[in-house]
Amino acid sequence: MHKVEKKSDSLPLYTRAPMAEPIPKYKIPEESMAPDIAYELIHDELMLEGNARLNLATFVTTRMDSQAEKLMNETFNKNMIDKDEYPVTADIEKRCINIISHLFHAQPDENPMGVSTLGSSEAVMLAGLAFKKRWQRGLKKSGKTAAVPNMVMGSNVQVVWEKFCRYWDVEPRYVSMSPDRYVIDPDDIIANIDENTIAVVATLGTTYTGQFEPIKALHDKLEVYNKEHGTEVTIHVDAASGGFVAPFIHPDLEWDFRLPLVTSINVSGHKYGLVYPGVGWVLWRSKNFLPDELVFRVNYLGGDMPTFTLNFSRPGNQVLGQYYNFLRLGHDGYKRIMTQLRDTASYLADSIEKMGYFQLLSHGDDIPVFAFKLKDPNSPFTVFDLSTKMREWGWQVPAYAMPPDIENINILRIVIREGFSRDMADQLLVHIQEALNYFLKPSYVSTDQKVAFSH
Ligand SMILES: *Cc1c(COP(=O)(O)O)cnc(C)c1O
């Protein structure tokens, strides 16, 4: 009997040609390969990246129900912009906007408006543009000559605001933090406003410490300022991280459309909205705050539907994932999750403080995010050393410098997300303690490996 040459696809997987040879990385390969080989090659390489669930740097969702994953897999091929072809997806987007408008206390008789976006970054660009266009209109009406628009905010804003200002030619006016205050001082904001201020920005859940900024206090001072100066400056709230936390565990905190001068809000669906990356929302308290020239109309069921986006095609499945969460969890489910995350964050913060080497900058009870620094300025190790050491167990705990003016304060930040159990929190504490034991050995010498700040 002669030996029959085996068909290539029945050979053991890792003995087939592409597995045993270098693969082209920077040029498209000449030949095709079997799908299971392509899958394994990429899947295996990605193992090097570590486990997303152990990434305590990101605010972005790393766990969803398997049913949500199934639904989102089934709907990857729907394009969010094709409202006419996918009218059900378009309708579900509208429902989500209504649900979020209600959560943020928009008043139906004021004609609230909103759109879904790729994330808060696109949402911020759109909100900022609306402010700029409105200001330009006012400038034209008043017959004034060209002026430079400005926006007033804290130096602690997320980097997307700096980007907005640079891309759309708006002067950013940053007010400072201080060594013991990591949110804006409303008086500093007011002091920087003038007749070309297109908006002031306040953050509900800052990127650095997770704290809420004093939005109500800012609002009340701005009301007085506007009255005294005959101006109509309004507030945009960057609720990227806090917009799906505050309504459930801080229901009495007034930060949203309950405040008349809050005219637009952005929120990331993919942060505490609990959806995988790719969805955000921006809402206006009234369509009067969204200039018509920014709105384009697309076909929808024979009529037309207003859209306001920077890009055209975008997957529709994230919006469906958002709706799944609203339907599946309801108000009670979100409230239970956010309560649990806050309790876990506060437990961790307290436990880390008790270790004796750290000082908390925040405690994780605004949003479930907290930051801490080293107590001892002459500590034998730095926060960067600790961050690097934690990677040995697979944890990603970012260390970074605070914003300008207090940039000499280096901190570690921990973001607690859905899918992080009390048991994992205890594992994390064990590893932080082990790292401390290692650093406190007399033989230890700091290597101070700085890691980049991750928003
Ligand atoms: C994450 C974040 C952003 C950017 O949002 P993306 O959804 O990641 O685009 C903006 N502002 C704040 C306060 C954030 O936390």
The ligand as a Gaussian input file, in Angstrom:
#p B3LYP/6-31G(d) Opt

LIG

0 1
 C      -13.494000      59.043000      28.456000
 C      -13.747000      60.472000      28.544000
 C      -13.855000      61.244000      27.378000
 C      -13.653000      60.653000      26.007000
 O      -14.675000      59.752000      25.781000
 P      -14.641000      58.554000      24.719000
 O      -16.011000      57.970000      24.915000
 O      -13.551000      57.634000      25.139000
 O      -14.452000      59.130000      23.364000
 C      -14.155000      62.587000      27.530000
 N      -14.322000      63.138000      28.747000
 C      -14.216000      62.427000      29.894000
 C      -14.436000      63.098000      31.200000
 C      -13.920000      61.054000      29.829000
 O      -13.841000      60.357000      30.966000

